[in-house]
Amino acid sequence: MRVAPETSTAARLRALAALAALKILSRAAWGRLRFKGLRVVVPRGCFAPIFVSTALLSDAAAALAKGGLAVEVGAGCGPLALSLARSRGVEVVGTDVDVRCLRASLANAKLNKLDALYHPVACAEASCLRSGAFDYALANPPYLPLDQRLSLPACGGASLEVYRRMLADAARVLKQGGILLFTASTLTGRVEGAALLGERWALFDRVRAYAWRKPSGPSPSRPRGTRAAGSPA
Ligand SMILES: C[S@@+](CC[C@H](N)C(=O)[O-])C[C@H]1O[C@@H](n2cnc3c(N)ncnc32)[C@H](O)[C@@H]1O
C-alpha cells in the first residue's frame, strides 16, 4: 500500500480551508454528544464525532469485523472504538498521544458500560503494543497534508509523515491476514494498493474508507510508502 501526499498549491489551499472550517465547527462541538447510539463526552479541543470520517469508518468496521481483537490508533475520546465494541463485540485497545482525550475515552467506555471491552493506552502510534497481535486495526488519522503544529487531530504532517507513521505502525501490530481499516480524503493524496470501501462528501473534500489486508507468509510486508516506527524508510 502506498500513500502519496497531494502537493499542489491548490490542494494545500483547500486543505487550509478545510482546517479552518474544522476548527470553527470544533469550537461548538464539545460536551455531551451522541454517536451511533452511544453517549460520548468530548472535552474541548478533542476531535468530535460530528465529522464524516468517524461515521464512515465506523460503518466500514461494523460491516467487516466479527469478534476478535482490534486496535484503534488515534482513538481520541473513543467513539469509533466504542461503537465497534458495542456493535460487534470486538475487544479494542485504543492509543493516542493526547492523554486528555484518551482519558475521556475511558470515561466514555464506562458511561456506555463498555469498559470490559475497551483498553486505552497512551503512546505515539501503536509504539506501546507488540507486533502481530491484532485481528483488526482502525485508524482515522489526522489526514490533512499540513504541519501537525496547526492541529494535532487534523494535520498529518506536511509530507504526511505522521499519517504514514500511524498507518505503518497499525500494520505492524496486525496479525498476518489481519485487516487495516483507515481513512483518507481527496485532500490527503493518492492511496494505492488498498481497497476502497466507501466515500462520503464533506465540505471541501470527499472522505474515503479503505481496507488493506496484511499478507500471510513468512515475511509479511509493511504498506509501501509508509514507515513503521523505528524501521528504515
Ligand atoms: C481525526 S482524530 C480521530 C479521533 C477518533 N478516532 C475519531 O474518529 O473520532 C485523530 C486522532 O489521532 C491522534 N493522534 C495524532 N497524532 C498521533 C500519533 N502520532 N499517535 C497516536 N495518535 C495520534 C489525535 O490526538 C486524534 O485524537
The ligand as a Tripos MOL2 file, in Angstrom:
@<TRIPOS>MOLECULE
LIG
   27    29     1     0     0
SMALL
NO_CHARGES

@<TRIPOS>ATOM
      1 C1         -9.0350   12.6280   13.3120 C.3       1 LIG1
      2 S1         -8.8170   12.3490   15.0390 S.3       1 LIG1
      3 C2         -9.7560   10.8440   15.2150 C.3       1 LIG1
      4 C3        -10.2950   10.6250   16.6050 C.3       1 LIG1
      5 C4        -11.2450    9.4130   16.7110 C.3       1 LIG1
      6 N1        -10.5700    8.2210   16.2810 N.3       1 LIG1
      7 C5        -12.4790    9.6300   15.8740 C.2       1 LIG1
      8 O1        -12.5630    9.0780   14.7630 O.co2     1 LIG1
      9 O2        -13.3710   10.3680   16.3090 O.co2     1 LIG1
     10 C6         -7.1210   11.7670   15.0570 C.3       1 LIG1
     11 C7         -6.5980   11.3440   16.4290 C.3       1 LIG1
     12 O3         -5.2320   10.9400   16.2630 O.3       1 LIG1
     13 C8         -4.4820   11.3880   17.3850 C.3       1 LIG1
     14 N2         -3.0650   11.4380   17.0130 N.ar      1 LIG1
     15 C9         -2.3910   12.3980   16.3390 C.ar      1 LIG1
     16 N3         -1.1070   12.0600   16.1740 N.ar      1 LIG1
     17 C10        -0.9530   10.8270   16.7480 C.ar      1 LIG1
     18 C11         0.1400    9.9190   16.8870 C.ar      1 LIG1
     19 N4          1.3470   10.1950   16.4080 N.pl3     1 LIG1
     20 N5         -0.0740    8.7530   17.5330 N.ar      1 LIG1
     21 C12        -1.3040    8.4380   18.0360 C.ar      1 LIG1
     22 N6         -2.3770    9.2580   17.9300 N.ar      1 LIG1
     23 C13        -2.2070   10.4220   17.2900 C.ar      1 LIG1
     24 C14        -5.0850   12.7430   17.7260 C.3       1 LIG1
     25 O4         -4.7880   13.1260   19.0540 O.3       1 LIG1
     26 C15        -6.5730   12.4610   17.4670 C.3       1 LIG1
     27 O5         -7.2050   12.0150   18.6470 O.3       1 LIG1
@<TRIPOS>BOND
     1     1     2 1
     2     2     3 1
     3     2    10 1
     4     3     4 1
     5     4     5 1
     6     5     6 1
     7     5     7 1
     8     7     8 2
     9     7     9 1
    10    10    11 1
    11    11    12 1
    12    11    26 1
    13    12    13 1
    14    13    14 1
    15    13    24 1
    16    14    15 ar
    17    14    23 ar
    18    15    16 ar
    19    16    17 ar
    20    17    18 ar
    21    17    23 ar
    22    18    19 1
    23    18    20 ar
    24    20    21 ar
    25    21    22 ar
    26    22    23 ar
    27    24    25 1
    28    24    26 1
    29    26    27 1
@<TRIPOS>SUBSTRUCTURE
     1 LIG1         1 GROUP 0 **** ****
